[in-house]
Amino acid sequence: MTTAKKEVTLTLRLTAEEAAQLAALAALRQSKPASIGSRFVSEGVRRARFPAIDFRDGEPGRVAYLAGSRLPVWLIVSLLEECDGDLDQAARHWGRPKPLLQAALQYAEAYPAEIQSALALHEGRTFEALKQRLPGLERL
């Protein structure tokens, strides 16, 4: 069961140029400037709390990644589960320093619903499942 989060209104001041750029980006993404701005503030707060985390467009929207890598946080969590929680083994597998993986796990602990949602989304993305949807798919 999910609980609704109460939103509050906050007034921000932008330069005319920043507002125009925000409006242009919102139009490009078929969204409202306030929605895009709200997301930027939320991500900015998360980046301040977790400097090793970055955000990119993905499925199902913006996705948390280990900064400077192609590793989404949900994938790091999944790999750690496959490694039976052995962070040293996961660090060797990805060739990343253990503290960076720990930072990703701290983010995952702070935002468990986001990570669980991403894990559920990607759970059925096996080769076999994709082959059913794309019959011409071949393993290389």
PyMOL commands that place a pseudoatom at each C-alpha (Angstrom):
pseudoatom trace, name=CA, resn=MET, resi=1, chain=A, elem=C, hetatm=0, pos=[0.000, 0.000, 0.000]
pseudoatom trace, name=CA, resn=THR, resi=2, chain=A, elem=C, hetatm=0, pos=[1.424, 3.378, -0.964]
pseudoatom trace, name=CA, resn=THR, resi=3, chain=A, elem=C, hetatm=0, pos=[0.863, 6.478, 1.048]
pseudoatom trace, name=CA, resn=ALA, resi=4, chain=A, elem=C, hetatm=0, pos=[0.219, 9.797, -0.610]
pseudoatom trace, name=CA, resn=LYS, resi=5, chain=A, elem=C, hetatm=0, pos=[2.785, 12.461, 0.049]
pseudoatom trace, name=CA, resn=LYS, resi=6, chain=A, elem=C, hetatm=0, pos=[1.510, 15.914, 0.798]
pseudoatom trace, name=CA, resn=GLU, resi=7, chain=A, elem=C, hetatm=0, pos=[2.884, 18.511, -1.565]
pseudoatom trace, name=CA, resn=VAL, resi=8, chain=A, elem=C, hetatm=0, pos=[3.626, 22.066, -0.528]
pseudoatom trace, name=CA, resn=THR, resi=9, chain=A, elem=C, hetatm=0, pos=[3.880, 25.154, -2.684]
pseudoatom trace, name=CA, resn=LEU, resi=10, chain=A, elem=C, hetatm=0, pos=[7.228, 26.918, -2.764]
pseudoatom trace, name=CA, resn=THR, resi=11, chain=A, elem=C, hetatm=0, pos=[8.002, 30.111, -4.604]
pseudoatom trace, name=CA, resn=LEU, resi=12, chain=A, elem=C, hetatm=0, pos=[11.299, 30.316, -6.465]
pseudoatom trace, name=CA, resn=ARG, resi=13, chain=A, elem=C, hetatm=0, pos=[12.841, 33.188, -8.343]
pseudoatom trace, name=CA, resn=LEU, resi=14, chain=A, elem=C, hetatm=0, pos=[14.493, 32.560, -11.700]
pseudoatom trace, name=CA, resn=THR, resi=15, chain=A, elem=C, hetatm=0, pos=[16.083, 34.908, -14.163]
pseudoatom trace, name=CA, resn=ALA, resi=16, chain=A, elem=C, hetatm=0, pos=[14.096, 35.571, -17.325]
pseudoatom trace, name=CA, resn=GLU, resi=17, chain=A, elem=C, hetatm=0, pos=[16.610, 33.465, -19.264]
pseudoatom trace, name=CA, resn=GLU, resi=18, chain=A, elem=C, hetatm=0, pos=[16.328, 30.531, -16.836]
pseudoatom trace, name=CA, resn=ALA, resi=19, chain=A, elem=C, hetatm=0, pos=[12.527, 30.702, -16.980]
pseudoatom trace, name=CA, resn=ALA, resi=20, chain=A, elem=C, hetatm=0, pos=[12.594, 30.727, -20.776]
pseudoatom trace, name=CA, resn=GLN, resi=21, chain=A, elem=C, hetatm=0, pos=[14.947, 27.742, -20.863]
pseudoatom trace, name=CA, resn=LEU, resi=22, chain=A, elem=C, hetatm=0, pos=[12.758, 25.878, -18.376]
pseudoatom trace, name=CA, resn=ALA, resi=23, chain=A, elem=C, hetatm=0, pos=[9.657, 26.628, -20.469]
pseudoatom trace, name=CA, resn=ALA, resi=24, chain=A, elem=C, hetatm=0, pos=[11.412, 25.436, -23.631]
pseudoatom trace, name=CA, resn=LEU, resi=25, chain=A, elem=C, hetatm=0, pos=[12.503, 22.205, -21.937]
pseudoatom trace, name=CA, resn=ALA, resi=26, chain=A, elem=C, hetatm=0, pos=[8.996, 21.651, -20.587]
pseudoatom trace, name=CA, resn=ALA, resi=27, chain=A, elem=C, hetatm=0, pos=[7.533, 22.149, -24.055]
pseudoatom trace, name=CA, resn=LEU, resi=28, chain=A, elem=C, hetatm=0, pos=[10.046, 19.695, -25.504]
pseudoatom trace, name=CA, resn=ARG, resi=29, chain=A, elem=C, hetatm=0, pos=[9.080, 17.101, -22.910]
pseudoatom trace, name=CA, resn=GLN, resi=30, chain=A, elem=C, hetatm=0, pos=[5.382, 17.884, -23.195]
pseudoatom trace, name=CA, resn=SER, resi=31, chain=A, elem=C, hetatm=0, pos=[5.179, 18.837, -19.562]
pseudoatom trace, name=CA, resn=LYS, resi=32, chain=A, elem=C, hetatm=0, pos=[4.595, 21.935, -17.452]
pseudoatom trace, name=CA, resn=PRO, resi=33, chain=A, elem=C, hetatm=0, pos=[7.494, 24.147, -16.333]
pseudoatom trace, name=CA, resn=ALA, resi=34, chain=A, elem=C, hetatm=0, pos=[6.424, 23.713, -12.699]
pseudoatom trace, name=CA, resn=SER, resi=35, chain=A, elem=C, hetatm=0, pos=[6.609, 19.909, -13.004]
pseudoatom trace, name=CA, resn=ILE, resi=36, chain=A, elem=C, hetatm=0, pos=[10.077, 20.018, -14.558]
pseudoatom trace, name=CA, resn=GLY, resi=37, chain=A, elem=C, hetatm=0, pos=[11.249, 22.575, -11.990]
pseudoatom trace, name=CA, resn=SER, resi=38, chain=A, elem=C, hetatm=0, pos=[9.903, 20.467, -9.136]
pseudoatom trace, name=CA, resn=ARG, resi=39, chain=A, elem=C, hetatm=0, pos=[11.788, 17.435, -10.433]
pseudoatom trace, name=CA, resn=PHE, resi=40, chain=A, elem=C, hetatm=0, pos=[14.997, 19.467, -10.735]
pseudoatom trace, name=CA, resn=VAL, resi=41, chain=A, elem=C, hetatm=0, pos=[14.666, 20.625, -7.126]
pseudoatom trace, name=CA, resn=SER, resi=42, chain=A, elem=C, hetatm=0, pos=[13.984, 17.086, -5.924]
pseudoatom trace, name=CA, resn=GLU, resi=43, chain=A, elem=C, hetatm=0, pos=[16.974, 15.712, -7.821]
pseudoatom trace, name=CA, resn=GLY, resi=44, chain=A, elem=C, hetatm=0, pos=[19.155, 18.586, -6.617]
pseudoatom trace, name=CA, resn=VAL, resi=45, chain=A, elem=C, hetatm=0, pos=[18.308, 17.789, -2.997]
pseudoatom trace, name=CA, resn=ARG, resi=46, chain=A, elem=C, hetatm=0, pos=[19.061, 14.105, -3.605]
pseudoatom trace, name=CA, resn=ARG, resi=47, chain=A, elem=C, hetatm=0, pos=[22.383, 14.980, -5.284]
pseudoatom trace, name=CA, resn=ALA, resi=48, chain=A, elem=C, hetatm=0, pos=[23.332, 17.138, -2.318]
pseudoatom trace, name=CA, resn=ARG, resi=49, chain=A, elem=C, hetatm=0, pos=[22.596, 14.241, 0.034]
pseudoatom trace, name=CA, resn=PHE, resi=50, chain=A, elem=C, hetatm=0, pos=[24.209, 11.616, -2.228]
pseudoatom trace, name=CA, resn=PRO, resi=51, chain=A, elem=C, hetatm=0, pos=[27.011, 13.212, -4.307]
pseudoatom trace, name=CA, resn=ALA, resi=52, chain=A, elem=C, hetatm=0, pos=[27.911, 9.885, -5.962]
pseudoatom trace, name=CA, resn=ILE, resi=53, chain=A, elem=C, hetatm=0, pos=[24.429, 9.640, -7.523]
pseudoatom trace, name=CA, resn=ASP, resi=54, chain=A, elem=C, hetatm=0, pos=[23.341, 11.205, -10.795]
pseudoatom trace, name=CA, resn=PHE, resi=55, chain=A, elem=C, hetatm=0, pos=[20.037, 11.068, -12.668]
pseudoatom trace, name=CA, resn=ARG, resi=56, chain=A, elem=C, hetatm=0, pos=[19.282, 10.232, -16.292]
pseudoatom trace, name=CA, resn=ASP, resi=57, chain=A, elem=C, hetatm=0, pos=[16.232, 9.711, -18.435]
pseudoatom trace, name=CA, resn=GLY, resi=58, chain=A, elem=C, hetatm=0, pos=[15.251, 6.069, -18.591]
pseudoatom trace, name=CA, resn=GLU, resi=59, chain=A, elem=C, hetatm=0, pos=[12.412, 3.733, -17.747]
pseudoatom trace, name=CA, resn=PRO, resi=60, chain=A, elem=C, hetatm=0, pos=[10.110, 4.555, -15.993]
pseudoatom trace, name=CA, resn=GLY, resi=61, chain=A, elem=C, hetatm=0, pos=[11.325, 8.174, -16.134]
pseudoatom trace, name=CA, resn=ARG, resi=62, chain=A, elem=C, hetatm=0, pos=[14.313, 9.635, -14.341]
pseudoatom trace, name=CA, resn=VAL, resi=63, chain=A, elem=C, hetatm=0, pos=[16.637, 6.925, -13.026]
pseudoatom trace, name=CA, resn=ALA, resi=64, chain=A, elem=C, hetatm=0, pos=[19.329, 7.115, -10.328]
pseudoatom trace, name=CA, resn=TYR, resi=65, chain=A, elem=C, hetatm=0, pos=[22.798, 6.114, -11.584]
pseudoatom trace, name=CA, resn=LEU, resi=66, chain=A, elem=C, hetatm=0, pos=[26.202, 5.812, -10.010]
pseudoatom trace, name=CA, resn=ALA, resi=67, chain=A, elem=C, hetatm=0, pos=[27.839, 9.054, -11.138]
pseudoatom trace, name=CA, resn=GLY, resi=68, chain=A, elem=C, hetatm=0, pos=[30.409, 8.668, -13.892]
pseudoatom trace, name=CA, resn=SER, resi=69, chain=A, elem=C, hetatm=0, pos=[29.168, 5.219, -14.844]
pseudoatom trace, name=CA, resn=ARG, resi=70, chain=A, elem=C, hetatm=0, pos=[26.512, 3.377, -16.814]
pseudoatom trace, name=CA, resn=LEU, resi=71, chain=A, elem=C, hetatm=0, pos=[25.312, 1.613, -13.677]
pseudoatom trace, name=CA, resn=PRO, resi=72, chain=A, elem=C, hetatm=0, pos=[21.806, 2.349, -12.449]
pseudoatom trace, name=CA, resn=VAL, resi=73, chain=A, elem=C, hetatm=0, pos=[21.414, 1.993, -8.699]
pseudoatom trace, name=CA, resn=TRP, resi=74, chain=A, elem=C, hetatm=0, pos=[18.762, -0.704, -9.121]
pseudoatom trace, name=CA, resn=LEU, resi=75, chain=A, elem=C, hetatm=0, pos=[21.266, -2.832, -11.089]
pseudoatom trace, name=CA, resn=ILE, resi=76, chain=A, elem=C, hetatm=0, pos=[23.887, -2.458, -8.344]
pseudoatom trace, name=CA, resn=VAL, resi=77, chain=A, elem=C, hetatm=0, pos=[21.297, -3.613, -5.804]
pseudoatom trace, name=CA, resn=SER, resi=78, chain=A, elem=C, hetatm=0, pos=[20.402, -6.562, -8.038]
pseudoatom trace, name=CA, resn=LEU, resi=79, chain=A, elem=C, hetatm=0, pos=[24.040, -7.566, -8.502]
pseudoatom trace, name=CA, resn=LEU, resi=80, chain=A, elem=C, hetatm=0, pos=[24.668, -7.372, -4.785]
pseudoatom trace, name=CA, resn=GLU, resi=81, chain=A, elem=C, hetatm=0, pos=[21.753, -9.751, -4.225]
pseudoatom trace, name=CA, resn=GLU, resi=82, chain=A, elem=C, hetatm=0, pos=[23.303, -12.145, -6.776]
pseudoatom trace, name=CA, resn=CYS, resi=83, chain=A, elem=C, hetatm=0, pos=[26.611, -11.873, -4.888]
pseudoatom trace, name=CA, resn=ASP, resi=84, chain=A, elem=C, hetatm=0, pos=[24.832, -12.799, -1.624]
pseudoatom trace, name=CA, resn=GLY, resi=85, chain=A, elem=C, hetatm=0, pos=[25.593, -9.348, -0.239]
pseudoatom trace, name=CA, resn=ASP, resi=86, chain=A, elem=C, hetatm=0, pos=[29.357, -9.629, -0.840]
pseudoatom trace, name=CA, resn=LEU, resi=87, chain=A, elem=C, hetatm=0, pos=[30.264, -6.018, -1.587]
pseudoatom trace, name=CA, resn=ASP, resi=88, chain=A, elem=C, hetatm=0, pos=[33.902, -6.896, -2.313]
pseudoatom trace, name=CA, resn=GLN, resi=89, chain=A, elem=C, hetatm=0, pos=[32.825, -9.380, -4.999]
pseudoatom trace, name=CA, resn=ALA, resi=90, chain=A, elem=C, hetatm=0, pos=[30.422, -6.832, -6.539]
pseudoatom trace, name=CA, resn=ALA, resi=91, chain=A, elem=C, hetatm=0, pos=[33.160, -4.164, -6.544]
pseudoatom trace, name=CA, resn=ARG, resi=92, chain=A, elem=C, hetatm=0, pos=[35.532, -6.539, -8.334]
pseudoatom trace, name=CA, resn=HIS, resi=93, chain=A, elem=C, hetatm=0, pos=[32.830, -7.502, -10.844]
pseudoatom trace, name=CA, resn=TRP, resi=94, chain=A, elem=C, hetatm=0, pos=[32.073, -3.892, -11.791]
pseudoatom trace, name=CA, resn=GLY, resi=95, chain=A, elem=C, hetatm=0, pos=[35.652, -2.670, -11.385]
pseudoatom trace, name=CA, resn=ARG, resi=96, chain=A, elem=C, hetatm=0, pos=[34.462, 0.124, -9.101]
pseudoatom trace, name=CA, resn=PRO, resi=97, chain=A, elem=C, hetatm=0, pos=[35.711, 1.168, -5.688]
pseudoatom trace, name=CA, resn=LYS, resi=98, chain=A, elem=C, hetatm=0, pos=[33.750, -0.333, -2.838]
pseudoatom trace, name=CA, resn=PRO, resi=99, chain=A, elem=C, hetatm=0, pos=[32.874, 3.108, -1.327]
pseudoatom trace, name=CA, resn=LEU, resi=100, chain=A, elem=C, hetatm=0, pos=[31.101, 4.096, -4.565]
pseudoatom trace, name=CA, resn=LEU, resi=101, chain=A, elem=C, hetatm=0, pos=[28.963, 0.969, -4.454]
pseudoatom trace, name=CA, resn=GLN, resi=102, chain=A, elem=C, hetatm=0, pos=[28.275, 1.652, -0.781]
pseudoatom trace, name=CA, resn=ALA, resi=103, chain=A, elem=C, hetatm=0, pos=[27.069, 5.144, -1.751]
pseudoatom trace, name=CA, resn=ALA, resi=104, chain=A, elem=C, hetatm=0, pos=[24.654, 3.589, -4.254]
pseudoatom trace, name=CA, resn=LEU, resi=105, chain=A, elem=C, hetatm=0, pos=[23.374, 1.220, -1.572]
pseudoatom trace, name=CA, resn=GLN, resi=106, chain=A, elem=C, hetatm=0, pos=[22.876, 4.115, 0.850]
pseudoatom trace, name=CA, resn=TYR, resi=107, chain=A, elem=C, hetatm=0, pos=[20.793, 5.860, -1.808]
pseudoatom trace, name=CA, resn=ALA, resi=108, chain=A, elem=C, hetatm=0, pos=[18.785, 2.655, -2.316]
pseudoatom trace, name=CA, resn=GLU, resi=109, chain=A, elem=C, hetatm=0, pos=[18.142, 2.439, 1.430]
pseudoatom trace, name=CA, resn=ALA, resi=110, chain=A, elem=C, hetatm=0, pos=[16.926, 6.043, 1.473]
pseudoatom trace, name=CA, resn=TYR, resi=111, chain=A, elem=C, hetatm=0, pos=[14.565, 5.521, -1.492]
pseudoatom trace, name=CA, resn=PRO, resi=112, chain=A, elem=C, hetatm=0, pos=[13.494, 1.861, -1.320]
pseudoatom trace, name=CA, resn=ALA, resi=113, chain=A, elem=C, hetatm=0, pos=[10.193, 2.281, -3.184]
pseudoatom trace, name=CA, resn=GLU, resi=114, chain=A, elem=C, hetatm=0, pos=[11.995, 3.804, -6.183]
pseudoatom trace, name=CA, resn=ILE, resi=115, chain=A, elem=C, hetatm=0, pos=[14.516, 0.968, -6.314]
pseudoatom trace, name=CA, resn=GLN, resi=116, chain=A, elem=C, hetatm=0, pos=[11.921, -1.780, -5.792]
pseudoatom trace, name=CA, resn=SER, resi=117, chain=A, elem=C, hetatm=0, pos=[9.813, -0.302, -8.582]
pseudoatom trace, name=CA, resn=ALA, resi=118, chain=A, elem=C, hetatm=0, pos=[12.795, -0.323, -10.971]
pseudoatom trace, name=CA, resn=LEU, resi=119, chain=A, elem=C, hetatm=0, pos=[13.720, -3.878, -9.970]
pseudoatom trace, name=CA, resn=ALA, resi=120, chain=A, elem=C, hetatm=0, pos=[10.162, -5.034, -10.625]
pseudoatom trace, name=CA, resn=LEU, resi=121, chain=A, elem=C, hetatm=0, pos=[10.132, -3.301, -14.007]
pseudoatom trace, name=CA, resn=HIS, resi=122, chain=A, elem=C, hetatm=0, pos=[13.342, -4.992, -15.116]
pseudoatom trace, name=CA, resn=GLU, resi=123, chain=A, elem=C, hetatm=0, pos=[12.672, -8.390, -13.528]
pseudoatom trace, name=CA, resn=GLY, resi=124, chain=A, elem=C, hetatm=0, pos=[11.015, -9.819, -16.623]
pseudoatom trace, name=CA, resn=ARG, resi=125, chain=A, elem=C, hetatm=0, pos=[13.664, -8.570, -19.027]
pseudoatom trace, name=CA, resn=THR, resi=126, chain=A, elem=C, hetatm=0, pos=[15.381, -11.840, -19.648]
pseudoatom trace, name=CA, resn=PHE, resi=127, chain=A, elem=C, hetatm=0, pos=[16.583, -12.937, -23.070]
pseudoatom trace, name=CA, resn=GLU, resi=128, chain=A, elem=C, hetatm=0, pos=[13.755, -15.449, -23.245]
pseudoatom trace, name=CA, resn=ALA, resi=129, chain=A, elem=C, hetatm=0, pos=[11.095, -12.846, -22.424]
pseudoatom trace, name=CA, resn=LEU, resi=130, chain=A, elem=C, hetatm=0, pos=[12.513, -10.435, -24.991]
pseudoatom trace, name=CA, resn=LYS, resi=131, chain=A, elem=C, hetatm=0, pos=[12.680, -13.229, -27.581]
pseudoatom trace, name=CA, resn=GLN, resi=132, chain=A, elem=C, hetatm=0, pos=[8.930, -13.763, -27.208]
pseudoatom trace, name=CA, resn=ARG, resi=133, chain=A, elem=C, hetatm=0, pos=[8.316, -10.086, -28.003]
pseudoatom trace, name=CA, resn=LEU, resi=134, chain=A, elem=C, hetatm=0, pos=[11.050, -9.880, -30.656]
pseudoatom trace, name=CA, resn=PRO, resi=135, chain=A, elem=C, hetatm=0, pos=[11.161, -13.250, -32.484]
pseudoatom trace, name=CA, resn=GLY, resi=136, chain=A, elem=C, hetatm=0, pos=[14.175, -12.259, -34.613]
pseudoatom trace, name=CA, resn=LEU, resi=137, chain=A, elem=C, hetatm=0, pos=[16.320, -11.528, -31.548]
pseudoatom trace, name=CA, resn=GLU, resi=138, chain=A, elem=C, hetatm=0, pos=[19.548, -13.528, -31.440]
pseudoatom trace, name=CA, resn=ARG, resi=139, chain=A, elem=C, hetatm=0, pos=[22.303, -13.913, -28.880]
pseudoatom trace, name=CA, resn=LEU, resi=140, chain=A, elem=C, hetatm=0, pos=[25.699, -12.742, -30.026]
for i in range(1, 140): cmd.bond("trace and resi %d" % i, "trace and resi %d" % (i + 1))
show_as sticks, trace
zoom trace
